[in-house]
Amino acid sequence: MLKPGNERITTEDEFLRVLSVAQSAAAKVDGLLTERECYILVLLAVCPTVEGEVLEIGSFKGLSTVLLATALEFTNDPRLHACDPWAAAEAHGATNPTNDETFRIFQESLARTGVSERVTIHRKLSSDLAVGWDRPLRLLWIDGDHSVAGASEDFEHFSQHVVPGGIVAFHDVLHFHPGPSQVFATRVLLSDEWGACGICGSIGWAQKARDRSEVLRNRELKLRLLRRLMPVVDCTAFERPVNGWHKLRYKFRRSLVPRSAPKYSAFGSLVGYRAAG
Ligand SMILES: C[S@@+](CC[C@H](N)C(=O)[O-])C[C@H]1O[C@@H](n2cnc3c(N)ncnc32)[C@H](O)[C@@H]1O
């Protein structure tokens, strides 16, 4: 039976057990993540394709923080960095305003689920954290400022620290906010730096290619996803509000984007996670 500690998940059943443990912990925290989104976050957390640290930008009340931190306990390196200013976030183009009270709830969420010791809290804007950041990342989870400028800046500042084989993931690439979808489409899917990729729920993820062959092997996959995502990006371009008939059009286009959850073994093969059975 797999326990927290230095063991690696090697089978689909083990993965599903860890997913269930992480989801039970997350159920104690307020926030908005769908079942598919929890699934892919846990999958990204427990399949360490390379050595490196895990950074979350945008923690709010701690839902994804608790989910990730609980899942990371089943890997060799359970540490998680969480960055959020918890201060008048609407001023920074974010979706959820935060303050001291939100920070208190966040801390309580970590304490209640027993993950406090494993989470390094950076109470500051991601742009301030970026100054002097020099740690290699194996997983960069971007869920902070959802404006085009904010999402671009987070990607710009931190994707350079994602090591080849590591992964970037954006929340809300299929939501009305313009930043995540635009940055994921133009900076990731259209870039030769990234290889394997997918969208699960509203989370877009991609792996930094380790070599040219990974870029070439995944080109068609990226283009297929891009073709489906661009009509969604078009709907929110230039921060156009999504309402009325326009909202119906947005939803129709979004319904055409593939976003199902990959099986543990299929994901392992796609990203070259060697422990996948
Ligand atoms: C959508 S919420 C995050 C939700 C969280 N990941 C969860 O699972 O519940 C967005 C968060 O990003 C934070 N934020 C906004 N701008 C930011 C920035 N520039 N740097 C870091 N965090 C930021 C906000 O304070 C807010 O808590």
Ligand as a Chemical Component Dictionary entry (heavy atoms), coordinates in Angstrom:
data_LIG
# 
_chem_comp.id                   LIG 
_chem_comp.type                 NON-POLYMER 
_chem_comp.pdbx_formal_charge   0 
_chem_comp.three_letter_code    LIG 
# 
loop_
_chem_comp_atom.comp_id 
_chem_comp_atom.atom_id 
_chem_comp_atom.alt_atom_id 
_chem_comp_atom.type_symbol 
_chem_comp_atom.charge 
_chem_comp_atom.model_Cartn_x 
_chem_comp_atom.model_Cartn_y 
_chem_comp_atom.model_Cartn_z 
_chem_comp_atom.pdbx_ordinal 
LIG C1  C1  C 0  -8.193 32.611 -9.089 1  
LIG S1  S1  S 1  -7.419 32.998 -7.598 2  
LIG C2  C2  C 0  -6.404 31.602 -7.292 3  
LIG C3  C3  C 0  -7.197 30.394 -6.932 4  
LIG C4  C4  C 0  -6.414 29.289 -6.257 5  
LIG N1  N1  N 0  -5.357 28.771 -7.103 6  
LIG C5  C5  C 0  -7.365 28.181 -5.822 7  
LIG O1  O1  O 0  -7.146 27.010 -6.196 8  
LIG O2  O2  O -1 -8.337 28.476 -5.127 9  
LIG C6  C6  C 0  -6.263 34.217 -8.094 10 
LIG C7  C7  C 0  -5.292 34.630 -7.004 11 
LIG O3  O3  O 0  -4.205 35.280 -7.641 12 
LIG C8  C8  C 0  -3.710 36.264 -6.779 13 
LIG N2  N2  N 0  -2.950 37.231 -7.575 14 
LIG C9  C9  C 0  -3.413 38.242 -8.347 15 
LIG N3  N3  N 0  -2.421 38.908 -8.920 16 
LIG C10 C10 C 0  -1.285 38.304 -8.516 17 
LIG C11 C11 C 0  0.094  38.520 -8.765 18 
LIG N4  N4  N 0  0.512  39.505 -9.554 19 
LIG N5  N5  N 0  0.991  37.693 -8.177 20 
LIG C12 C12 C 0  0.594  36.661 -7.376 21 
LIG N6  N6  N 0  -0.702 36.411 -7.117 22 
LIG C13 C13 C 0  -1.623 37.216 -7.672 23 
LIG C14 C14 C 0  -4.950 36.842 -6.121 24 
LIG O4  O4  O 0  -4.623 37.461 -4.897 25 
LIG C15 C15 C 0  -5.849 35.614 -5.978 26 
LIG O5  O5  O 0  -5.744 35.050 -4.700 27 
# 
loop_
_chem_comp_bond.comp_id 
_chem_comp_bond.atom_id_1 
_chem_comp_bond.atom_id_2 
_chem_comp_bond.value_order 
_chem_comp_bond.pdbx_ordinal 
LIG C1  S1  SING 1  
LIG S1  C2  SING 2  
LIG S1  C6  SING 3  
LIG C2  C3  SING 4  
LIG C3  C4  SING 5  
LIG C4  N1  SING 6  
LIG C4  C5  SING 7  
LIG C5  O1  DOUB 8  
LIG C5  O2  SING 9  
LIG C6  C7  SING 10 
LIG C7  O3  SING 11 
LIG C7  C15 SING 12 
LIG O3  C8  SING 13 
LIG C8  N2  SING 14 
LIG C8  C14 SING 15 
LIG N2  C9  SING 16 
LIG N2  C13 SING 17 
LIG C9  N3  DOUB 18 
LIG N3  C10 SING 19 
LIG C10 C11 SING 20 
LIG C10 C13 DOUB 21 
LIG C11 N4  SING 22 
LIG C11 N5  DOUB 23 
LIG N5  C12 SING 24 
LIG C12 N6  DOUB 25 
LIG N6  C13 SING 26 
LIG C14 O4  SING 27 
LIG C14 C15 SING 28 
LIG C15 O5  SING 29 
# 
